[in-house]
Each structure stands twice: as C-alpha cells, then as structure tokens.
Amino acid sequence: MTDTPHRRGADRTEAIMRTTLELGQEIGYAKLSIEAVAARAGASKQTIYRRWSSKAALLLDSLLSLNEPALDYPDTGDIMADLRAQIHSAVDLLARPPFGPLYKALIAEAQHDPQIAAALNERFITPQADKTVARLKTARDQGQLSPAFDLDLAMAILSGPLYFQLLITQEPLTHEYVDRILDALFAGMSPAT
C-alpha cells in the first residue's frame, strides 16, 4: 500500500491535534503555544498556521476530534432515561482530562475572541442544543411531554445549571446533580394527568 499525500496530510493533522491535547493537559491552555505543538509533533509552525488561525482554533478542532459521537442521544422511547443517559455522558466527559479542563479554557477564550465564540457555538454548542431540542420534540410528539412546553426554554433550563456549576461555582458535576435538575424540570414539563 502506498502512502499518498492525502494520507500523510491526514496523519500529520491527527498527530498535531493529539499533541495539542497532550500538551494542553500537561501544561494548561495558558502555556500552550503553536511553537510547542509544532516542536513536539514534528511539524512546522507554517503547517499548523495553514490549517488553524490560532491555538484556540487548533484546540477546538482537537477537542471535537475526541468525543463528538459519545454525546448522541439514545432513543429508547423514555425521554427521562434518554436525557439522563446523554447528560450523564456529557458530565463524565467534562469530569475527565483532557476534555474538561481544556473545554473550560476554550469557553474562557471565547469570551475574548469572537471568532472562537462563533466557531464553538456553530460546531459544538448549537449542534448539541439542536440534538436536545429534537429529542424533546420527539418526546412531545409521542405524548411524553406537555404539548404547551417551550422546548428551547427546556434546553436552556437543562444546560444553564450545568454551565453555572462548571464555570461559576466550579463544584463537581455529578450524576446526582443531573438527576435533581431533570426531576425539577420534568415536574413542569410532564403532560397533565
């Protein structure tokens, strides 16, 4: 089997992203640099800058290469169980390095860099929110949720406490905390009996 330029490029991209995550975990986002990634990955700075405009853009791609499929929703026909399974998976992902600490750093960077904020929203936050709203809509259509409940508001109510705890209070996100949020939300979302 011959090594094609396309395959070499894909291998180099993968090596750069893997190195970014390793270095980010070792030294933290603040000390992470394109120069350090290039040196460890055996790539030139120009190669990295041709693909990514900044270390934040590189980090975003690197993080998204890790676990995106792990955050898909199951559809067992039980909306509470499906939300619980998906949000528990998200909490587990945020609890372990390198994703959790580097994701927090990326959110912090997005507060100062409109391009990173837009990319983070477009490539991660909005798709995850859309998946949640779609799963809630299916449940509403199946009669598991009140037909009058605002699904976008439900998404905000689900994610708000998680981000508050992750970014503001910095208390650990636990499955028990997720379950308390779901119980409180479903008290108002359930269909009238």
C-alpha positions in Angstrom: 0.0 0.0 0.0 1.4 3.3 -1.0 1.5 6.4 1.2 -0.5 9.1 -0.6 0.0 12.8 0.1 -3.6 12.9 1.3 -3.0 10.2 3.9 0.3 11.8 5.0 -1.6 15.1 5.5 -4.4 13.4 7.5 -1.8 11.6 9.6 0.0 14.9 10.2 -3.2 16.6 11.2 -4.1 13.8 13.6 -0.6 14.0 15.2 -0.9 17.8 15.6 -4.3 17.5 17.2 -3.2 14.7 19.5 -0.1 16.6 20.5 -2.2 19.7 21.2 -4.4 17.7 23.6 -1.4 16.1 25.3 0.4 19.4 25.8 -2.7 21.2 26.8 -3.2 18.6 29.5 0.4 18.7 30.7 0.9 22.5 30.7 -2.5 24.0 30.5 -4.1 26.2 27.9 -2.4 29.4 29.0 1.1 28.0 28.4 0.1 26.1 25.3 1.7 27.5 22.1 1.8 26.8 18.4 5.6 26.6 18.7 5.4 23.9 21.4 2.9 21.9 19.4 5.0 22.2 16.3 8.1 21.1 18.0 6.6 18.0 19.7 4.5 17.0 16.7 7.5 17.3 14.3 5.6 19.8 12.1 6.5 23.4 11.1 4.6 26.4 12.5 3.7 27.2 9.0 2.0 23.8 8.6 -0.1 24.5 11.7 -1.0 28.1 10.8 -2.1 27.0 7.3 -4.7 24.8 9.0 -5.6 26.8 12.1 -5.6 30.6 12.7 -4.8 30.4 16.4 -4.1 28.0 19.2 -7.8 28.3 20.3 -8.9 27.2 16.8 -6.5 24.3 17.0 -7.7 23.3 20.4 -11.4 23.4 19.3 -10.7 21.0 16.4 -8.6 18.8 18.7 -11.3 18.6 21.3 -14.0 17.9 18.8 -12.0 15.1 17.3 -12.1 13.3 20.7 -15.7 12.5 21.6 -18.4 14.0 19.5 -20.2 10.7 18.8 -20.3 10.0 22.5 -22.8 12.8 23.0 -25.5 11.5 20.7 -28.9 10.8 22.2 -30.3 7.4 22.6 -34.0 7.0 21.7 -35.4 4.3 24.0 -38.9 5.8 24.0 -38.4 7.1 27.5 -37.4 10.8 27.4 -36.3 10.9 31.0 -34.0 7.9 30.6 -32.6 9.2 27.3 -31.9 12.7 28.7 -30.3 11.1 31.8 -28.1 8.9 29.7 -26.9 11.7 27.4 -26.3 14.3 30.1 -24.5 11.7 32.3 -22.2 11.1 29.3 -21.6 14.8 28.9 -20.9 15.2 32.7 -18.5 12.2 32.5 -16.7 13.8 29.6 -16.4 17.1 31.4 -15.1 15.4 34.5 -12.0 13.9 32.9 -8.9 15.3 31.3 -8.1 16.4 28.8 -11.6 17.4 27.6 -13.0 19.0 30.8 -10.2 21.4 31.7 -9.4 22.3 28.1 -13.1 22.8 27.3 -13.4 25.3 30.2 -10.3 27.1 28.9 -11.8 27.3 25.4 -15.0 28.8 26.8 -12.9 31.4 28.6 -11.0 32.2 25.4 -14.4 32.5 23.6 -15.2 35.4 25.9 -12.4 37.4 24.3 -12.3 36.0 20.8 -15.5 36.5 18.7 -14.2 34.0 16.1 -13.7 31.3 18.6 -17.0 32.0 20.3 -18.8 31.7 16.9 -16.9 28.5 16.0 -17.6 27.0 19.4 -21.3 27.9 19.1 -21.6 26.7 15.5 -19.6 23.5 15.8 -20.4 22.2 19.3 -22.9 24.1 21.4 -25.6 24.7 18.8 -25.5 21.1 17.4 -25.7 19.7 20.9 -28.7 22.0 21.7 -30.3 21.1 18.4 -30.0 17.4 19.3 -31.6 18.0 22.7 -34.5 20.0 21.3 -35.1 17.4 18.6 -35.2 14.6 21.2 -37.6 16.7 23.3 -39.8 17.4 20.3 -40.0 13.6 19.5 -41.0 13.0 23.1 -43.6 15.8 23.0 -45.0 14.3 19.8 -45.2 10.9 21.5 -47.2 12.5 24.4 -44.4 12.2 27.0 -44.2 15.9 27.4 -46.8 18.7 27.7 -47.7 20.0 24.2 -47.5 23.5 25.6 -44.0 23.4 27.0 -41.4 25.6 25.3 -38.6 23.2 24.1 -36.0 25.9 23.6 -36.6 27.0 27.2 -36.3 23.4 28.3 -32.9 23.3 26.7 -31.8 26.5 28.5 -33.1 25.1 31.8 -31.2 21.9 31.3 -27.9 23.4 30.3 -27.9 26.5 32.5 -27.4 24.8 35.8 -24.7 22.6 34.3 -22.7 25.5 32.9 -23.3 27.5 36.1 -21.8 24.7 38.2 -19.0 24.0 35.7 -17.9 27.6 35.2 -19.1 29.8 38.1 -19.2 27.7 41.3 -16.8 25.1 39.9 -18.4 22.4 42.0 -18.1 18.9 40.6 -20.8 17.9 38.1 -22.3 14.7 39.3 -25.0 12.3 38.1 -27.0 13.1 41.2 -27.0 16.8 40.4 -28.1 16.0 36.8 -30.9 13.8 38.2 -32.1 16.7 40.5 -32.2 19.0 37.5 -34.2 16.5 35.5 -36.6 15.9 38.3 -37.2 19.6 38.7 -37.6 20.2 35.0 -40.0 17.3 34.5 -42.2 18.4 37.3 -43.2 21.2 35.0 -42.8 19.5 31.6 -44.9 16.4 32.1 -48.3 16.2 30.4 -51.3 16.9 32.7 -52.8 13.8 34.1 
